[in-house]
């Protein structure tokens, strides 16, 4: 932190311990929007772009239960990892929504509508 200040690099020392408190502080100090756009997200394993895929194109890659439960999938263009908006995604969007003070969480539709 002190090295950054000496080099006149914008820096902020975070002394909070919880992830929620850290995110709140980063939002306030750096005016970060704290939103997730899955279509602009990169692969957490290799940092390459993700492309949106239909469930039908992943029939041989995922269990049927997952394919029937979700309608939005993303596949890494490099390592082939497959992601969907399950419990982890919902948990992240809920936490970010609470930090922003949203009345309702705005997130991508993750589960298929019952018909």
Phi and psi restraints in degrees (range 20) as a CNS / XPLOR table:
assign (resid 1 and name C) (resid 2 and name N)
       (resid 2 and name CA) (resid 2 and name C) 1.0 -65.4 20.0 2
assign (resid 2 and name N) (resid 2 and name CA)
       (resid 2 and name C) (resid 3 and name N) 1.0 -36.7 20.0 2
assign (resid 2 and name C) (resid 3 and name N)
       (resid 3 and name CA) (resid 3 and name C) 1.0 -61.5 20.0 2
assign (resid 3 and name N) (resid 3 and name CA)
       (resid 3 and name C) (resid 4 and name N) 1.0 -41.9 20.0 2
assign (resid 3 and name C) (resid 4 and name N)
       (resid 4 and name CA) (resid 4 and name C) 1.0 -62.9 20.0 2
assign (resid 4 and name N) (resid 4 and name CA)
       (resid 4 and name C) (resid 5 and name N) 1.0 -42.6 20.0 2
assign (resid 4 and name C) (resid 5 and name N)
       (resid 5 and name CA) (resid 5 and name C) 1.0 -64.1 20.0 2
assign (resid 5 and name N) (resid 5 and name CA)
       (resid 5 and name C) (resid 6 and name N) 1.0 -40.8 20.0 2
assign (resid 5 and name C) (resid 6 and name N)
       (resid 6 and name CA) (resid 6 and name C) 1.0 -62.7 20.0 2
assign (resid 6 and name N) (resid 6 and name CA)
       (resid 6 and name C) (resid 7 and name N) 1.0 -34.7 20.0 2
assign (resid 6 and name C) (resid 7 and name N)
       (resid 7 and name CA) (resid 7 and name C) 1.0 -88.4 20.0 2
assign (resid 7 and name N) (resid 7 and name CA)
       (resid 7 and name C) (resid 8 and name N) 1.0 6.3 20.0 2
assign (resid 7 and name C) (resid 8 and name N)
       (resid 8 and name CA) (resid 8 and name C) 1.0 59.3 20.0 2
assign (resid 8 and name N) (resid 8 and name CA)
       (resid 8 and name C) (resid 9 and name N) 1.0 35.5 20.0 2
assign (resid 8 and name C) (resid 9 and name N)
       (resid 9 and name CA) (resid 9 and name C) 1.0 -91.6 20.0 2
assign (resid 9 and name N) (resid 9 and name CA)
       (resid 9 and name C) (resid 10 and name N) 1.0 134.5 20.0 2
assign (resid 9 and name C) (resid 10 and name N)
       (resid 10 and name CA) (resid 10 and name C) 1.0 -64.3 20.0 2
assign (resid 10 and name N) (resid 10 and name CA)
       (resid 10 and name C) (resid 11 and name N) 1.0 121.6 20.0 2
assign (resid 10 and name C) (resid 11 and name N)
       (resid 11 and name CA) (resid 11 and name C) 1.0 -144.8 20.0 2
assign (resid 11 and name N) (resid 11 and name CA)
       (resid 11 and name C) (resid 12 and name N) 1.0 160.1 20.0 2
assign (resid 11 and name C) (resid 12 and name N)
       (resid 12 and name CA) (resid 12 and name C) 1.0 -145.0 20.0 2
assign (resid 12 and name N) (resid 12 and name CA)
       (resid 12 and name C) (resid 13 and name N) 1.0 127.8 20.0 2
assign (resid 12 and name C) (resid 13 and name N)
       (resid 13 and name CA) (resid 13 and name C) 1.0 -83.8 20.0 2
assign (resid 13 and name N) (resid 13 and name CA)
       (resid 13 and name C) (resid 14 and name N) 1.0 121.8 20.0 2
assign (resid 13 and name C) (resid 14 and name N)
       (resid 14 and name CA) (resid 14 and name C) 1.0 -99.2 20.0 2
assign (resid 14 and name N) (resid 14 and name CA)
       (resid 14 and name C) (resid 15 and name N) 1.0 123.5 20.0 2
assign (resid 14 and name C) (resid 15 and name N)
       (resid 15 and name CA) (resid 15 and name C) 1.0 -113.3 20.0 2
assign (resid 15 and name N) (resid 15 and name CA)
       (resid 15 and name C) (resid 16 and name N) 1.0 5.6 20.0 2
assign (resid 15 and name C) (resid 16 and name N)
       (resid 16 and name CA) (resid 16 and name C) 1.0 -77.8 20.0 2
assign (resid 16 and name N) (resid 16 and name CA)
       (resid 16 and name C) (resid 17 and name N) 1.0 160.0 20.0 2
assign (resid 16 and name C) (resid 17 and name N)
       (resid 17 and name CA) (resid 17 and name C) 1.0 -113.4 20.0 2
assign (resid 17 and name N) (resid 17 and name CA)
       (resid 17 and name C) (resid 18 and name N) 1.0 -29.6 20.0 2
assign (resid 17 and name C) (resid 18 and name N)
       (resid 18 and name CA) (resid 18 and name C) 1.0 -85.4 20.0 2
assign (resid 18 and name N) (resid 18 and name CA)
       (resid 18 and name C) (resid 19 and name N) 1.0 146.1 20.0 2
assign (resid 18 and name C) (resid 19 and name N)
       (resid 19 and name CA) (resid 19 and name C) 1.0 -59.4 20.0 2
assign (resid 19 and name N) (resid 19 and name CA)
       (resid 19 and name C) (resid 20 and name N) 1.0 -39.0 20.0 2
assign (resid 19 and name C) (resid 20 and name N)
       (resid 20 and name CA) (resid 20 and name C) 1.0 -63.5 20.0 2
assign (resid 20 and name N) (resid 20 and name CA)
       (resid 20 and name C) (resid 21 and name N) 1.0 -45.8 20.0 2
assign (resid 20 and name C) (resid 21 and name N)
       (resid 21 and name CA) (resid 21 and name C) 1.0 -64.6 20.0 2
assign (resid 21 and name N) (resid 21 and name CA)
       (resid 21 and name C) (resid 22 and name N) 1.0 -37.9 20.0 2
assign (resid 21 and name C) (resid 22 and name N)
       (resid 22 and name CA) (resid 22 and name C) 1.0 -63.3 20.0 2
assign (resid 22 and name N) (resid 22 and name CA)
       (resid 22 and name C) (resid 23 and name N) 1.0 -46.3 20.0 2
assign (resid 22 and name C) (resid 23 and name N)
       (resid 23 and name CA) (resid 23 and name C) 1.0 -63.3 20.0 2
assign (resid 23 and name N) (resid 23 and name CA)
       (resid 23 and name C) (resid 24 and name N) 1.0 -40.7 20.0 2
assign (resid 23 and name C) (resid 24 and name N)
       (resid 24 and name CA) (resid 24 and name C) 1.0 -59.5 20.0 2
assign (resid 24 and name N) (resid 24 and name CA)
       (resid 24 and name C) (resid 25 and name N) 1.0 -45.2 20.0 2
assign (resid 24 and name C) (resid 25 and name N)
       (resid 25 and name CA) (resid 25 and name C) 1.0 -65.5 20.0 2
assign (resid 25 and name N) (resid 25 and name CA)
       (resid 25 and name C) (resid 26 and name N) 1.0 -43.8 20.0 2
assign (resid 25 and name C) (resid 26 and name N)
       (resid 26 and name CA) (resid 26 and name C) 1.0 -61.6 20.0 2
assign (resid 26 and name N) (resid 26 and name CA)
       (resid 26 and name C) (resid 27 and name N) 1.0 -39.4 20.0 2
assign (resid 26 and name C) (resid 27 and name N)
       (resid 27 and name CA) (resid 27 and name C) 1.0 -61.5 20.0 2
assign (resid 27 and name N) (resid 27 and name CA)
       (resid 27 and name C) (resid 28 and name N) 1.0 -45.3 20.0 2
assign (resid 27 and name C) (resid 28 and name N)
       (resid 28 and name CA) (resid 28 and name C) 1.0 -68.4 20.0 2
assign (resid 28 and name N) (resid 28 and name CA)
       (resid 28 and name C) (resid 29 and name N) 1.0 -47.2 20.0 2
assign (resid 28 and name C) (resid 29 and name N)
       (resid 29 and name CA) (resid 29 and name C) 1.0 -71.8 20.0 2
assign (resid 29 and name N) (resid 29 and name CA)
       (resid 29 and name C) (resid 30 and name N) 1.0 -43.4 20.0 2
assign (resid 29 and name C) (resid 30 and name N)
       (resid 30 and name CA) (resid 30 and name C) 1.0 -107.3 20.0 2
assign (resid 30 and name N) (resid 30 and name CA)
       (resid 30 and name C) (resid 31 and name N) 1.0 5.5 20.0 2
assign (resid 30 and name C) (resid 31 and name N)
       (resid 31 and name CA) (resid 31 and name C) 1.0 54.3 20.0 2
assign (resid 31 and name N) (resid 31 and name CA)
       (resid 31 and name C) (resid 32 and name N) 1.0 50.1 20.0 2
assign (resid 31 and name C) (resid 32 and name N)
       (resid 32 and name CA) (resid 32 and name C) 1.0 -88.8 20.0 2
assign (resid 32 and name N) (resid 32 and name CA)
       (resid 32 and name C) (resid 33 and name N) 1.0 137.6 20.0 2
assign (resid 32 and name C) (resid 33 and name N)
       (resid 33 and name CA) (resid 33 and name C) 1.0 -75.6 20.0 2
assign (resid 33 and name N) (resid 33 and name CA)
       (resid 33 and name C) (resid 34 and name N) 1.0 -22.4 20.0 2
assign (resid 33 and name C) (resid 34 and name N)
       (resid 34 and name CA) (resid 34 and name C) 1.0 55.2 20.0 2
assign (resid 34 and name N) (resid 34 and name CA)
       (resid 34 and name C) (resid 35 and name N) 1.0 57.4 20.0 2
assign (resid 34 and name C) (resid 35 and name N)
       (resid 35 and name CA) (resid 35 and name C) 1.0 -124.8 20.0 2
assign (resid 35 and name N) (resid 35 and name CA)
       (resid 35 and name C) (resid 36 and name N) 1.0 158.5 20.0 2
assign (resid 35 and name C) (resid 36 and name N)
       (resid 36 and name CA) (resid 36 and name C) 1.0 -119.2 20.0 2
assign (resid 36 and name N) (resid 36 and name CA)
       (resid 36 and name C) (resid 37 and name N) 1.0 123.1 20.0 2
assign (resid 36 and name C) (resid 37 and name N)
       (resid 37 and name CA) (resid 37 and name C) 1.0 -115.3 20.0 2
assign (resid 37 and name N) (resid 37 and name CA)
       (resid 37 and name C) (resid 38 and name N) 1.0 99.7 20.0 2
assign (resid 37 and name C) (resid 38 and name N)
       (resid 38 and name CA) (resid 38 and name C) 1.0 -56.6 20.0 2
assign (resid 38 and name N) (resid 38 and name CA)
       (resid 38 and name C) (resid 39 and name N) 1.0 -26.8 20.0 2
assign (resid 38 and name C) (resid 39 and name N)
       (resid 39 and name CA) (resid 39 and name C) 1.0 -75.9 20.0 2
assign (resid 39 and name N) (resid 39 and name CA)
       (resid 39 and name C) (resid 40 and name N) 1.0 -10.2 20.0 2
assign (resid 39 and name C) (resid 40 and name N)
       (resid 40 and name CA) (resid 40 and name C) 1.0 -115.8 20.0 2
assign (resid 40 and name N) (resid 40 and name CA)
       (resid 40 and name C) (resid 41 and name N) 1.0 4.6 20.0 2
assign (resid 40 and name C) (resid 41 and name N)
       (resid 41 and name CA) (resid 41 and name C) 1.0 -80.5 20.0 2
assign (resid 41 and name N) (resid 41 and name CA)
       (resid 41 and name C) (resid 42 and name N) 1.0 150.0 20.0 2
assign (resid 41 and name C) (resid 42 and name N)
       (resid 42 and name CA) (resid 42 and name C) 1.0 -108.7 20.0 2
assign (resid 42 and name N) (resid 42 and name CA)
       (resid 42 and name C) (resid 43 and name N) 1.0 162.4 20.0 2
assign (resid 42 and name C) (resid 43 and name N)
       (resid 43 and name CA) (resid 43 and name C) 1.0 -63.9 20.0 2
assign (resid 43 and name N) (resid 43 and name CA)
       (resid 43 and name C) (resid 44 and name N) 1.0 127.1 20.0 2
assign (resid 43 and name C) (resid 44 and name N)
       (resid 44 and name CA) (resid 44 and name C) 1.0 -68.8 20.0 2
assign (resid 44 and name N) (resid 44 and name CA)
       (resid 44 and name C) (resid 45 and name N) 1.0 -17.8 20.0 2
assign (resid 44 and name C) (resid 45 and name N)
       (resid 45 and name CA) (resid 45 and name C) 1.0 -84.2 20.0 2
assign (resid 45 and name N) (resid 45 and name CA)
       (resid 45 and name C) (resid 46 and name N) 1.0 -42.9 20.0 2
assign (resid 45 and name C) (resid 46 and name N)
       (resid 46 and name CA) (resid 46 and name C) 1.0 -129.7 20.0 2
assign (resid 46 and name N) (resid 46 and name CA)
       (resid 46 and name C) (resid 47 and name N) 1.0 0.5 20.0 2
assign (resid 46 and name C) (resid 47 and name N)
       (resid 47 and name CA) (resid 47 and name C) 1.0 66.6 20.0 2
assign (resid 47 and name N) (resid 47 and name CA)
       (resid 47 and name C) (resid 48 and name N) 1.0 22.3 20.0 2
assign (resid 47 and name C) (resid 48 and name N)
       (resid 48 and name CA) (resid 48 and name C) 1.0 -95.6 20.0 2
assign (resid 48 and name N) (resid 48 and name CA)
       (resid 48 and name C) (resid 49 and name N) 1.0 162.4 20.0 2
assign (resid 48 and name C) (resid 49 and name N)
       (resid 49 and name CA) (resid 49 and name C) 1.0 -62.8 20.0 2
assign (resid 49 and name N) (resid 49 and name CA)
       (resid 49 and name C) (resid 50 and name N) 1.0 152.4 20.0 2
assign (resid 49 and name C) (resid 50 and name N)
       (resid 50 and name CA) (resid 50 and name C) 1.0 -106.1 20.0 2
assign (resid 50 and name N) (resid 50 and name CA)
       (resid 50 and name C) (resid 51 and name N) 1.0 146.5 20.0 2
assign (resid 50 and name C) (resid 51 and name N)
       (resid 51 and name CA) (resid 51 and name C) 1.0 -118.9 20.0 2
assign (resid 51 and name N) (resid 51 and name CA)
       (resid 51 and name C) (resid 52 and name N) 1.0 143.3 20.0 2
assign (resid 51 and name C) (resid 52 and name N)
       (resid 52 and name CA) (resid 52 and name C) 1.0 -74.3 20.0 2
assign (resid 52 and name N) (resid 52 and name CA)
       (resid 52 and name C) (resid 53 and name N) 1.0 136.7 20.0 2
assign (resid 52 and name C) (resid 53 and name N)
       (resid 53 and name CA) (resid 53 and name C) 1.0 -131.7 20.0 2
assign (resid 53 and name N) (resid 53 and name CA)
       (resid 53 and name C) (resid 54 and name N) 1.0 150.3 20.0 2
assign (resid 53 and name C) (resid 54 and name N)
       (resid 54 and name CA) (resid 54 and name C) 1.0 -83.0 20.0 2
assign (resid 54 and name N) (resid 54 and name CA)
       (resid 54 and name C) (resid 55 and name N) 1.0 150.2 20.0 2
assign (resid 54 and name C) (resid 55 and name N)
       (resid 55 and name CA) (resid 55 and name C) 1.0 -55.4 20.0 2
assign (resid 55 and name N) (resid 55 and name CA)
       (resid 55 and name C) (resid 56 and name N) 1.0 -36.2 20.0 2
assign (resid 55 and name C) (resid 56 and name N)
       (resid 56 and name CA) (resid 56 and name C) 1.0 -62.8 20.0 2
assign (resid 56 and name N) (resid 56 and name CA)
       (resid 56 and name C) (resid 57 and name N) 1.0 -25.7 20.0 2
assign (resid 56 and name C) (resid 57 and name N)
       (resid 57 and name CA) (resid 57 and name C) 1.0 -82.1 20.0 2
assign (resid 57 and name N) (resid 57 and name CA)
       (resid 57 and name C) (resid 58 and name N) 1.0 -5.1 20.0 2
assign (resid 57 and name C) (resid 58 and name N)
       (resid 58 and name CA) (resid 58 and name C) 1.0 -117.3 20.0 2
assign (resid 58 and name N) (resid 58 and name CA)
       (resid 58 and name C) (resid 59 and name N) 1.0 17.5 20.0 2
assign (resid 58 and name C) (resid 59 and name N)
       (resid 59 and name CA) (resid 59 and name C) 1.0 -53.7 20.0 2
assign (resid 59 and name N) (resid 59 and name CA)
       (resid 59 and name C) (resid 60 and name N) 1.0 -38.9 20.0 2
assign (resid 59 and name C) (resid 60 and name N)
       (resid 60 and name CA) (resid 60 and name C) 1.0 -88.8 20.0 2
assign (resid 60 and name N) (resid 60 and name CA)
       (resid 60 and name C) (resid 61 and name N) 1.0 0.9 20.0 2
assign (resid 60 and name C) (resid 61 and name N)
       (resid 61 and name CA) (resid 61 and name C) 1.0 -110.2 20.0 2
assign (resid 61 and name N) (resid 61 and name CA)
       (resid 61 and name C) (resid 62 and name N) 1.0 -20.2 20.0 2
assign (resid 61 and name C) (resid 62 and name N)
       (resid 62 and name CA) (resid 62 and name C) 1.0 -133.8 20.0 2
assign (resid 62 and name N) (resid 62 and name CA)
       (resid 62 and name C) (resid 63 and name N) 1.0 155.1 20.0 2
assign (resid 62 and name C) (resid 63 and name N)
       (resid 63 and name CA) (resid 63 and name C) 1.0 -62.3 20.0 2
assign (resid 63 and name N) (resid 63 and name CA)
       (resid 63 and name C) (resid 64 and name N) 1.0 147.6 20.0 2
assign (resid 63 and name C) (resid 64 and name N)
       (resid 64 and name CA) (resid 64 and name C) 1.0 -56.8 20.0 2
assign (resid 64 and name N) (resid 64 and name CA)
       (resid 64 and name C) (resid 65 and name N) 1.0 -37.6 20.0 2
assign (resid 64 and name C) (resid 65 and name N)
       (resid 65 and name CA) (resid 65 and name C) 1.0 -59.4 20.0 2
assign (resid 65 and name N) (resid 65 and name CA)
       (resid 65 and name C) (resid 66 and name N) 1.0 -42.7 20.0 2
assign (resid 65 and name C) (resid 66 and name N)
       (resid 66 and name CA) (resid 66 and name C) 1.0 -66.6 20.0 2
assign (resid 66 and name N) (resid 66 and name CA)
       (resid 66 and name C) (resid 67 and name N) 1.0 -44.9 20.0 2
assign (resid 66 and name C) (resid 67 and name N)
       (resid 67 and name CA) (resid 67 and name C) 1.0 -61.7 20.0 2
assign (resid 67 and name N) (resid 67 and name CA)
       (resid 67 and name C) (resid 68 and name N) 1.0 -34.1 20.0 2
assign (resid 67 and name C) (resid 68 and name N)
       (resid 68 and name CA) (resid 68 and name C) 1.0 -80.9 20.0 2
assign (resid 68 and name N) (resid 68 and name CA)
       (resid 68 and name C) (resid 69 and name N) 1.0 -23.7 20.0 2
assign (resid 68 and name C) (resid 69 and name N)
       (resid 69 and name CA) (resid 69 and name C) 1.0 -86.0 20.0 2
assign (resid 69 and name N) (resid 69 and name CA)
       (resid 69 and name C) (resid 70 and name N) 1.0 -24.8 20.0 2
assign (resid 69 and name C) (resid 70 and name N)
       (resid 70 and name CA) (resid 70 and name C) 1.0 -131.1 20.0 2
assign (resid 70 and name N) (resid 70 and name CA)
       (resid 70 and name C) (resid 71 and name N) 1.0 150.1 20.0 2
assign (resid 70 and name C) (resid 71 and name N)
       (resid 71 and name CA) (resid 71 and name C) 1.0 -118.5 20.0 2
assign (resid 71 and name N) (resid 71 and name CA)
       (resid 71 and name C) (resid 72 and name N) 1.0 -0.2 20.0 2
assign (resid 71 and name C) (resid 72 and name N)
       (resid 72 and name CA) (resid 72 and name C) 1.0 -123.2 20.0 2
assign (resid 72 and name N) (resid 72 and name CA)
       (resid 72 and name C) (resid 73 and name N) 1.0 123.6 20.0 2
assign (resid 72 and name C) (resid 73 and name N)
       (resid 73 and name CA) (resid 73 and name C) 1.0 -131.1 20.0 2
assign (resid 73 and name N) (resid 73 and name CA)
       (resid 73 and name C) (resid 74 and name N) 1.0 151.7 20.0 2
assign (resid 73 and name C) (resid 74 and name N)
       (resid 74 and name CA) (resid 74 and name C) 1.0 -130.0 20.0 2
assign (resid 74 and name N) (resid 74 and name CA)
       (resid 74 and name C) (resid 75 and name N) 1.0 137.4 20.0 2
assign (resid 74 and name C) (resid 75 and name N)
       (resid 75 and name CA) (resid 75 and name C) 1.0 -121.0 20.0 2
assign (resid 75 and name N) (resid 75 and name CA)
       (resid 75 and name C) (resid 76 and name N) 1.0 135.3 20.0 2
assign (resid 75 and name C) (resid 76 and name N)
       (resid 76 and name CA) (resid 76 and name C) 1.0 -69.5 20.0 2
assign (resid 76 and name N) (resid 76 and name CA)
       (resid 76 and name C) (resid 77 and name N) 1.0 134.4 20.0 2
assign (resid 76 and name C) (resid 77 and name N)
       (resid 77 and name CA) (resid 77 and name C) 1.0 -72.8 20.0 2
assign (resid 77 and name N) (resid 77 and name CA)
       (resid 77 and name C) (resid 78 and name N) 1.0 -13.1 20.0 2
assign (resid 77 and name C) (resid 78 and name N)
       (resid 78 and name CA) (resid 78 and name C) 1.0 -108.0 20.0 2
assign (resid 78 and name N) (resid 78 and name CA)
       (resid 78 and name C) (resid 79 and name N) 1.0 -61.4 20.0 2
assign (resid 78 and name C) (resid 79 and name N)
       (resid 79 and name CA) (resid 79 and name C) 1.0 -93.2 20.0 2
assign (resid 79 and name N) (resid 79 and name CA)
       (resid 79 and name C) (resid 80 and name N) 1.0 -10.8 20.0 2
assign (resid 79 and name C) (resid 80 and name N)
       (resid 80 and name CA) (resid 80 and name C) 1.0 80.9 20.0 2
assign (resid 80 and name N) (resid 80 and name CA)
       (resid 80 and name C) (resid 81 and name N) 1.0 4.7 20.0 2
assign (resid 80 and name C) (resid 81 and name N)
       (resid 81 and name CA) (resid 81 and name C) 1.0 -60.4 20.0 2
assign (resid 81 and name N) (resid 81 and name CA)
       (resid 81 and name C) (resid 82 and name N) 1.0 143.7 20.0 2
assign (resid 81 and name C) (resid 82 and name N)
       (resid 82 and name CA) (resid 82 and name C) 1.0 -113.5 20.0 2
assign (resid 82 and name N) (resid 82 and name CA)
       (resid 82 and name C) (resid 83 and name N) 1.0 134.8 20.0 2
assign (resid 82 and name C) (resid 83 and name N)
       (resid 83 and name CA) (resid 83 and name C) 1.0 -127.9 20.0 2
assign (resid 83 and name N) (resid 83 and name CA)
       (resid 83 and name C) (resid 84 and name N) 1.0 149.1 20.0 2
assign (resid 83 and name C) (resid 84 and name N)
       (resid 84 and name CA) (resid 84 and name C) 1.0 -142.9 20.0 2
assign (resid 84 and name N) (resid 84 and name CA)
       (resid 84 and name C) (resid 85 and name N) 1.0 166.5 20.0 2
assign (resid 84 and name C) (resid 85 and name N)
       (resid 85 and name CA) (resid 85 and name C) 1.0 -91.8 20.0 2
assign (resid 85 and name N) (resid 85 and name CA)
       (resid 85 and name C) (resid 86 and name N) 1.0 75.9 20.0 2
assign (resid 85 and name C) (resid 86 and name N)
       (resid 86 and name CA) (resid 86 and name C) 1.0 -94.6 20.0 2
assign (resid 86 and name N) (resid 86 and name CA)
       (resid 86 and name C) (resid 87 and name N) 1.0 -147.7 20.0 2
assign (resid 86 and name C) (resid 87 and name N)
       (resid 87 and name CA) (resid 87 and name C) 1.0 -61.2 20.0 2
assign (resid 87 and name N) (resid 87 and name CA)
       (resid 87 and name C) (resid 88 and name N) 1.0 -40.5 20.0 2
assign (resid 87 and name C) (resid 88 and name N)
       (resid 88 and name CA) (resid 88 and name C) 1.0 -62.9 20.0 2
assign (resid 88 and name N) (resid 88 and name CA)
       (resid 88 and name C) (resid 89 and name N) 1.0 -44.7 20.0 2
assign (resid 88 and name C) (resid 89 and name N)
       (resid 89 and name CA) (resid 89 and name C) 1.0 -62.3 20.0 2
assign (resid 89 and name N) (resid 89 and name CA)
       (resid 89 and name C) (resid 90 and name N) 1.0 -45.0 20.0 2
assign (resid 89 and name C) (resid 90 and name N)
       (resid 90 and name CA) (resid 90 and name C) 1.0 -62.9 20.0 2
assign (resid 90 and name N) (resid 90 and name CA)
       (resid 90 and name C) (resid 91 and name N) 1.0 -41.0 20.0 2
assign (resid 90 and name C) (resid 91 and name N)
       (resid 91 and name CA) (resid 91 and name C) 1.0 -62.3 20.0 2
assign (resid 91 and name N) (resid 91 and name CA)
       (resid 91 and name C) (resid 92 and name N) 1.0 -44.6 20.0 2
assign (resid 91 and name C) (resid 92 and name N)
       (resid 92 and name CA) (resid 92 and name C) 1.0 -62.4 20.0 2
assign (resid 92 and name N) (resid 92 and name CA)
       (resid 92 and name C) (resid 93 and name N) 1.0 -46.3 20.0 2
assign (resid 92 and name C) (resid 93 and name N)
       (resid 93 and name CA) (resid 93 and name C) 1.0 -66.3 20.0 2
assign (resid 93 and name N) (resid 93 and name CA)
       (resid 93 and name C) (resid 94 and name N) 1.0 -34.1 20.0 2
assign (resid 93 and name C) (resid 94 and name N)
       (resid 94 and name CA) (resid 94 and name C) 1.0 -65.5 20.0 2
assign (resid 94 and name N) (resid 94 and name CA)
       (resid 94 and name C) (resid 95 and name N) 1.0 -46.1 20.0 2
assign (resid 94 and name C) (resid 95 and name N)
       (resid 95 and name CA) (resid 95 and name C) 1.0 -61.9 20.0 2
assign (resid 95 and name N) (resid 95 and name CA)
       (resid 95 and name C) (resid 96 and name N) 1.0 -46.6 20.0 2
assign (resid 95 and name C) (resid 96 and name N)
       (resid 96 and name CA) (resid 96 and name C) 1.0 -63.9 20.0 2
assign (resid 96 and name N) (resid 96 and name CA)
       (resid 96 and name C) (resid 97 and name N) 1.0 -37.6 20.0 2
assign (resid 96 and name C) (resid 97 and name N)
       (resid 97 and name CA) (resid 97 and name C) 1.0 -63.5 20.0 2
assign (resid 97 and name N) (resid 97 and name CA)
       (resid 97 and name C) (resid 98 and name N) 1.0 -42.3 20.0 2
assign (resid 97 and name C) (resid 98 and name N)
       (resid 98 and name CA) (resid 98 and name C) 1.0 -64.2 20.0 2
assign (resid 98 and name N) (resid 98 and name CA)
       (resid 98 and name C) (resid 99 and name N) 1.0 -42.0 20.0 2
assign (resid 98 and name C) (resid 99 and name N)
       (resid 99 and name CA) (resid 99 and name C) 1.0 -62.8 20.0 2
assign (resid 99 and name N) (resid 99 and name CA)
       (resid 99 and name C) (resid 100 and name N) 1.0 -40.9 20.0 2
assign (resid 99 and name C) (resid 100 and name N)
       (resid 100 and name CA) (resid 100 and name C) 1.0 -73.3 20.0 2
assign (resid 100 and name N) (resid 100 and name CA)
       (resid 100 and name C) (resid 101 and name N) 1.0 -18.1 20.0 2
assign (resid 100 and name C) (resid 101 and name N)
       (resid 101 and name CA) (resid 101 and name C) 1.0 82.5 20.0 2
assign (resid 101 and name N) (resid 101 and name CA)
       (resid 101 and name C) (resid 102 and name N) 1.0 22.3 20.0 2
assign (resid 101 and name C) (resid 102 and name N)
       (resid 102 and name CA) (resid 102 and name C) 1.0 -65.5 20.0 2
assign (resid 102 and name N) (resid 102 and name CA)
       (resid 102 and name C) (resid 103 and name N) 1.0 143.8 20.0 2
assign (resid 102 and name C) (resid 103 and name N)
       (resid 103 and name CA) (resid 103 and name C) 1.0 -73.5 20.0 2
assign (resid 103 and name N) (resid 103 and name CA)
       (resid 103 and name C) (resid 104 and name N) 1.0 -40.2 20.0 2
assign (resid 103 and name C) (resid 104 and name N)
       (resid 104 and name CA) (resid 104 and name C) 1.0 -130.8 20.0 2
assign (resid 104 and name N) (resid 104 and name CA)
       (resid 104 and name C) (resid 105 and name N) 1.0 145.1 20.0 2
assign (resid 104 and name C) (resid 105 and name N)
       (resid 105 and name CA) (resid 105 and name C) 1.0 -77.9 20.0 2
assign (resid 105 and name N) (resid 105 and name CA)
       (resid 105 and name C) (resid 106 and name N) 1.0 129.6 20.0 2
assign (resid 105 and name C) (resid 106 and name N)
       (resid 106 and name CA) (resid 106 and name C) 1.0 -103.1 20.0 2
assign (resid 106 and name N) (resid 106 and name CA)
       (resid 106 and name C) (resid 107 and name N) 1.0 110.9 20.0 2
assign (resid 106 and name C) (resid 107 and name N)
       (resid 107 and name CA) (resid 107 and name C) 1.0 -139.6 20.0 2
assign (resid 107 and name N) (resid 107 and name CA)
       (resid 107 and name C) (resid 108 and name N) 1.0 165.7 20.0 2
assign (resid 107 and name C) (resid 108 and name N)
       (resid 108 and name CA) (resid 108 and name C) 1.0 -63.8 20.0 2
assign (resid 108 and name N) (resid 108 and name CA)
       (resid 108 and name C) (resid 109 and name N) 1.0 148.4 20.0 2
assign (resid 108 and name C) (resid 109 and name N)
       (resid 109 and name CA) (resid 109 and name C) 1.0 -65.7 20.0 2
assign (resid 109 and name N) (resid 109 and name CA)
       (resid 109 and name C) (resid 110 and name N) 1.0 121.0 20.0 2
assign (resid 109 and name C) (resid 110 and name N)
       (resid 110 and name CA) (resid 110 and name C) 1.0 -102.8 20.0 2
assign (resid 110 and name N) (resid 110 and name CA)
       (resid 110 and name C) (resid 111 and name N) 1.0 -37.2 20.0 2
assign (resid 110 and name C) (resid 111 and name N)
       (resid 111 and name CA) (resid 111 and name C) 1.0 -102.5 20.0 2
assign (resid 111 and name N) (resid 111 and name CA)
       (resid 111 and name C) (resid 112 and name N) 1.0 148.9 20.0 2
assign (resid 111 and name C) (resid 112 and name N)
       (resid 112 and name CA) (resid 112 and name C) 1.0 -68.1 20.0 2
assign (resid 112 and name N) (resid 112 and name CA)
       (resid 112 and name C) (resid 113 and name N) 1.0 143.3 20.0 2
assign (resid 112 and name C) (resid 113 and name N)
       (resid 113 and name CA) (resid 113 and name C) 1.0 -70.3 20.0 2
assign (resid 113 and name N) (resid 113 and name CA)
       (resid 113 and name C) (resid 114 and name N) 1.0 141.2 20.0 2
assign (resid 113 and name C) (resid 114 and name N)
       (resid 114 and name CA) (resid 114 and name C) 1.0 -71.6 20.0 2
assign (resid 114 and name N) (resid 114 and name CA)
       (resid 114 and name C) (resid 115 and name N) 1.0 134.0 20.0 2
